[in-house]
Amino acid sequence: MKYALVHEWLTPKATGGSELVVKDILGHINADLYALIDFESTNPQSYLYGRQIGTTFLQNFPKARNGVQKYLPLLPLAIEQLDLRDYDIILSSSHAVAKGVITRPHQLHICYCHTPMRYAWDLTFDYLQDSRAGQGVLGILTRYLLHRLRQWDVISSNQVDYFIANSQHTARRIWRCYRRSSKVIYPPVDIDRFSFQTQKEDFYLTVSRLVSYKKIPLIVEAFNQLGLPLVLIGDGPQLELVRQMAKSNITILGGQPNSVVEQYMSRSKAFVYAACEDFGIAPVEAQACGTPVIALGTGGALETVKDIRKFTKNGTGILFEQQTVESLVKAVETFCEIGHQIKPDNCRLQATRFTPKIFISSYLAFLDDCRLSSVGKSSPNKISFL
């Protein structure tokens, strides 16, 4: 069998959960790698250094290295230009357009979906509100382009034979957007790089890219009111905003290397998370350190964090119901009262549910099931693994 693996983009700035999935798959499957753009094969620090990677015409576009998303209207066209005729099995790792590669009837296409395209679906109005492209006449054009993008997104889902979702939350979104069933396989979290520590220091921590949907200003305002010590690690467009907002009890470190993040995670009293994520790796990493999590009780957090008020024997954190300052303040106050009941051992144990070993074992087993089920079947789409 000849394999191709397709991902959206490969750049030094793209180091999130979807890239970890690509790395683990390549560690166990001999696949040729394709992407819209590639700036990792020339990066000496990357595990992809020196690897031959197929790309699209966007590779040579101005400033593509700093974010190919600026060419959003061209992404569907670009991904369809990848010629994968010579492969038996197509594996895609998709959070935007990677699943839209053109395949032939004899080929098997399995998509690991991190999320249906956020800016075309759930976060459309957030992006329009926060962007100049959402205003005036340009805003009308942008809305039309997003409308066409949604149409393409649904049509391109028919190129996929089997979907894998990174959480139950994502599986529901795949069904809502594409009316397709999916198998849930949680992404790999390298918990071994985090040291387990039972003795905690008197500060709270949040680590995040400083972009709008992460709701970091909400966390800053809540701790402004609480007056409790908070350390914020991360970089992004909202860095100056949170610096202007933060009172003296909040320490903003900006972007930091992994070694610094790991130290703060292991020492912090609790990890604070206010985003609605499809999965959310950071809360799992915090629990790997034995650190409790205070998180918004929607999305992936419902599957990775156990609220101590519900799971009295093995709880790992506190979940708050609404994405508001008031709700987070109340959750932190509740943690101050009953957080001592959360045992670091239970946090670490919860994190072990999401190891790379479990991920790749489940992924390879599902791949084998798909191959066997597709033999002699003209329409593998009809097979459901839910």
C-alpha positions, -999 to 999 in steps of 0.1 A, spaced: 0 0 0 13 35 -9 3 62 16 0 100 13 -5 122 44 -20 157 38 -19 185 63 -28 222 60 5 240 65 39 233 79 57 263 94 78 269 125 49 288 141 25 258 136 33 237 166 -1 228 180 -21 196 185 -27 189 148 11 190 141 16 164 169 -9 142 152 11 145 119 43 137 137 29 106 154 14 92 122 46 97 103 64 79 131 45 47 124 34 49 87 57 54 58 37 81 40 46 109 16 38 142 31 19 171 14 7 205 26 -4 239 12 29 254 22 61 239 38 88 259 57 97 230 80 118 209 57 143 238 56 142 243 94 172 226 110 152 225 144 124 205 128 120 167 127 109 173 90 143 189 82 155 177 48 123 158 40 107 160 6 72 176 10 47 183 -18 33 218 -18 9 240 -38 13 273 -57 8 292 -24 43 282 -14 57 311 -34 31 337 -25 43 368 -6 44 364 32 29 329 30 54 318 57 38 341 83 2 328 77 -13 314 45 -47 321 60 -45 355 45 -52 338 12 -83 321 25 -104 323 -8 -76 304 -26 -72 276 -1 -98 253 -16 -84 258 -51 -49 252 -39 -56 219 -20 -74 205 -50 -42 209 -71 -23 182 -52 -20 152 -75 -24 121 -54 -33 97 -82 -4 73 -74 -15 65 -38 -37 37 -25 -46 54 9 -50 91 16 -46 102 52 -56 138 60 -51 158 91 -76 186 87 -87 217 105 -94 237 74 -91 224 38 -68 193 39 -97 169 36 -106 185 3 -80 168 -18 -94 151 -49 -94 113 -47 -104 85 -71 -130 58 -65 -104 31 -58 -86 52 -32 -94 51 5 -94 85 23 -94 86 61 -96 121 76 -85 129 112 -106 160 117 -94 184 144 -124 206 137 -147 217 108 -133 250 95 -138 274 125 -139 306 106 -165 292 81 -188 278 108 -189 284 146 -166 314 148 -178 332 116 -193 362 135 -163 364 159 -139 367 130 -161 393 112 -164 413 144 -127 414 151 -115 420 115 -116 450 92 -127 426 65 -160 423 83 -169 460 80 -187 480 52 -187 469 16 -157 447 22 -177 430 49 -205 421 24 -179 405 1 -163 386 30 -196 372 40 -203 361 5 -168 344 3 -175 326 37 -209 315 23 -192 299 -7 -165 285 15 -191 267 36 -206 252 4 -172 239 -7 -165 226 28 -197 204 28 -191 192 -8 -155 184 -1 -165 162 29 -178 137 3 -142 131 -7 -137 114 27 -146 78 32 -141 77 70 -139 105 96 -120 104 128 -128 132 154 -105 144 181 -133 145 207 -170 138 211 -175 176 208 -158 176 174 -178 145 163 -210 164 170 -198 193 150 -188 170 121 -224 156 121 -239 190 123 -218 204 94 -214 174 71 -240 149 84 -213 123 87 -205 98 115 -170 97 129 -149 76 152 -135 95 183 -98 90 188 -82 115 212 -50 132 200 -16 124 215 -4 144 245 33 140 254 27 138 292 62 124 299 78 158 292 60 172 322 73 166 357 47 154 383 48 176 414 26 175 445 38 207 462 23 237 446 31 274 449 6 302 455 -1 314 419 -25 305 391 -14 300 355 -27 303 320 -8 294 289 -23 303 255 -20 320 222 -33 355 227 -61 354 201 -97 364 205 -114 331 209 -90 321 237 -107 347 259 -75 358 277 -89 393 285 -118 376 303 -93 357 326 -73 389 332 -104 408 342 -115 380 365 -82 380 383 -82 418 384 -113 415 405 -101 385 426 -67 401 433 -51 367 433 -17 360 417 -18 350 380 10 342 356 2 345 319 24 329 293 18 334 256 21 357 226 -2 370 200 -22 400 188 -38 406 222 -5 408 241 -6 446 244 -43 446 253 -38 423 282 -7 442 294 -28 474 295 -56 456 314 -35 437 339 -31 449 375 -1 443 397 -12 408 408 -9 396 372 26 387 357 27 386 319 57 367 306 49 367 269 61 338 248 84 313 266 103 282 256 88 248 265 112 243 295 98 275 312 62 265 305 68 230 320 82 245 352 54 269 357 28 242 350 42 219 376 44 246 403 11 264 398 -18 260 422 -42 256 393 -44 261 355 -70 284 342 -87 279 308 -116 299 294 -117 289 257 -142 265 241 -118 241 224 -125 211 202 -101 191 225 -76 214 243 -42 200 250 -30 225 276 -54 213 303 -42 177 298 -6 189 301 -14 207 333 -30 176 348 1 156 338 20 178 363 -6 170 390 -20 205 386 -58 210 389 -77 228 361 -103 255 362 -119 255 328 -150 265 308 -174 235 309 -179 232 272 -161 216 243 -132 192 249 -128 202 286 -159 182 294 -140 151 282 -106 159 298 -114 175 331 -134 159 359 -153 184 381 -146 176 418 -182 185 427 -194 156 405 -165 132 407 -159 135 445 -133 106 446 -112 114 415 -120 149 404 -93 169 387 -107 205 386 -136 229 385 -157 236 354 -176 269 350 -208 272 330 -206 305 312 -179 323 293 -181 354 315 -160 371 341 -186 365 368 -188 328 361 -150 324 362 -147 345 394 -172 322 411 -153 291 399 -120 304 413 -137 312 446 -152 277 447 -117 263 440 -103 283 469 -129 266 491 -127 229 479 -97 227 457 -77 210 485 -99 179 478 -83 175 444 -54 150 445 -24 155 422 -23 117 417 -58 118 402 -48 146 378 -18 127 366 -40 95 362 -65 114 341 -38 127 318 -26 91 311 -58 86 291 -43 107 263 -8 94 257 8 90 222 8 52 227 -30 51 231 -35 74 202 -14 55 177 -27 22 188 -63 33 183 -54 51 150 -37 21 134 -65 -3 146 -91 20 130 -70 22 98 -69 -16 96 -107 -18 102 -113 7 74 -91 -12 49 -108 -45 57 -143 -30 56 -136 -13 22 -125 -45 4 -151 -53 -21 -174 -24 -11 -182 2 -37 -194 27 -10 -174 26 22 -191 58 33 -220 37 44 -199 20 71 -203 36 105 -179 30 134 -198 49 160 
